[in-house]
Amino acid sequence: MAKEILLTDEGLKKLEEELESLKTQKRKEVAEKIKEARSFGDLSENSEYDEAKNEQAMVEARIAELEAILKHVKIVDEDELDTDVVNIGSKVKVLDVAYNEEAIYQLVGSTETDPVNGKISDESPVGKALIGHRVGEEVEVEAPDDVLKFIILEIFK
């Protein structure tokens, strides 16, 4: 059996929207590019045709990938999240002990990861380390050069 893919409602909506866009708009755009490139004549030396066919292959691969993900999705019910313990879907305010800086992370499934916006994967080193811990606990994360230490300040939805 394939691995369950955990997503928040927001993550599921984004994937469904991307799939719909690829199927309805992007496929048509690429088909038009192929049609236009064919009109240029000899396909053996037609770089526009080759580029359009490559783009078509990438679009179809992404559609297949999204369909496979959506078949194995388990939604994290954010209303049922326990704020006593860090879990997938939780938002966690931590104190980075070394830098004495606070940060807020939301633990999400690997397909929703967006570190710039504070969404870290449950499979990342920091995500793995935080899961299962409570407010006030110190968590250590093995990093290539060092051991990072965080103190969990708050867990919320």
Secondary structure, 3 states (H helix, E strand, C coil): CCCCEEECHHHHHHHHHHHHHHHHHHHHHHHHHHHHHHCCCCHHHCHHHHHHHHHHHHHHHHHHHHHHHHHCEEECCHHHCCCCCCCCCCEEEEEECCCCEEEEEEEECHHHCEHHHCEEECCCHHHHHHCCCCCCCEEEEECCCCEEEEEEEEEEC
